[in-house]
Amino acid sequence: MSQRLHLVFGGELTDPSGNTFRDVDDIDIIGMFPDYASAYNAWKSASQRTVDDAHMRYFIAHIHPLREDETEATAEKPG
């Protein structure tokens, strides 16, 4: 069984209703987490720290589908 990794990251958006970062070099990487529950807790903590800034937004990215695609692609390669 593969790990179900989740990445928590965020930063200042150009528009609070969108998801485009103002400065990609200034993205705040909170970290990689082994399950959704711990990623959610980290996301919530980061979000609460910046609750007064409407342009700051944090996200949880599900990394495990990328790893599963990579594993499937490797398994399908002819030997």
Secondary structure per residue as TSV (DSSP state, phi and psi in degrees):
chain	resnum	aa	ss	phi	psi
A	1	M	-	360.0	130.5
A	2	S	-	-83.0	156.5
A	3	Q	-	-70.4	148.0
A	4	R	-	-105.3	74.5
A	5	L	-	-71.8	145.9
A	6	H	E	-134.9	135.8
A	7	L	E	-106.8	130.9
A	8	V	E	-110.5	125.0
A	9	F	E	-151.4	164.7
A	10	G	E	-172.0	-176.4
A	11	G	E	168.5	-172.7
A	12	E	E	-81.1	130.0
A	13	L	B	-95.5	154.7
A	14	T	S	-72.1	-29.5
A	15	D	S	-144.5	125.7
A	16	P	T	-58.6	-20.9
A	17	S	T	-92.1	0.3
A	18	G	S	-114.2	-162.1
A	19	N	-	-140.0	29.7
A	20	T	-	-97.7	124.2
A	21	F	B	-75.6	141.0
A	22	R	S	-65.0	-43.5
A	23	D	-	-140.4	105.2
A	24	V	G	-61.9	-30.2
A	25	D	G	-69.7	-13.8
A	26	D	G	-107.2	18.8
A	27	I	-	-67.8	135.2
A	28	D	E	-91.7	109.2
A	29	I	E	-90.2	110.5
A	30	I	E	-75.6	-43.6
A	31	G	E	150.9	178.1
A	32	M	E	-104.3	137.0
A	33	F	E	-129.2	146.3
A	34	P	S	-79.2	-9.4
A	35	D	S	-155.6	164.0
A	36	Y	H	-65.4	-37.7
A	37	A	H	-60.4	-46.2
A	38	S	H	-71.2	-33.5
A	39	A	H	-65.6	-41.4
A	40	Y	H	-61.7	-42.7
A	41	N	H	-62.4	-41.3
A	42	A	H	-67.4	-41.7
A	43	W	H	-60.7	-46.1
A	44	K	H	-62.3	-43.0
A	45	S	H	-61.9	-47.0
A	46	A	H	-64.7	-41.8
A	47	S	H	-63.7	-40.8
A	48	Q	H	-67.9	-31.1
A	49	R	H	-65.2	-26.8
A	50	T	T	-116.4	21.2
A	51	V	T	-59.6	-28.5
A	52	D	T	-81.6	-6.6
A	53	D	-	-108.4	104.3
A	54	A	T	-63.3	-21.8
A	55	H	T	-85.7	-10.6
A	56	M	E	-89.6	132.6
A	57	R	E	-144.3	139.8
A	58	Y	E	-116.1	151.0
A	59	F	E	-133.6	155.4
A	60	I	E	-113.4	119.1
A	61	A	E	-102.8	129.2
A	62	H	E	-83.3	106.0
A	63	I	-	-85.0	-26.8
A	64	H	H	-57.5	-35.1
A	65	P	H	-63.2	-32.5
A	66	L	H	-65.9	-41.9
A	67	R	H	-67.7	-37.5
A	68	E	H	-67.5	-38.8
A	69	D	H	-62.2	-41.7
A	70	E	H	-62.9	-42.1
A	71	T	H	-64.7	-42.8
A	72	E	H	-64.6	-41.5
A	73	A	H	-64.2	-40.2
A	74	T	H	-66.0	-40.1
A	75	A	H	-68.8	-27.6
A	76	E	H	-85.9	-11.6
A	77	K	S	-64.1	134.1
A	78	P	-	-69.9	142.4
A	79	G	-	-82.7	360.0
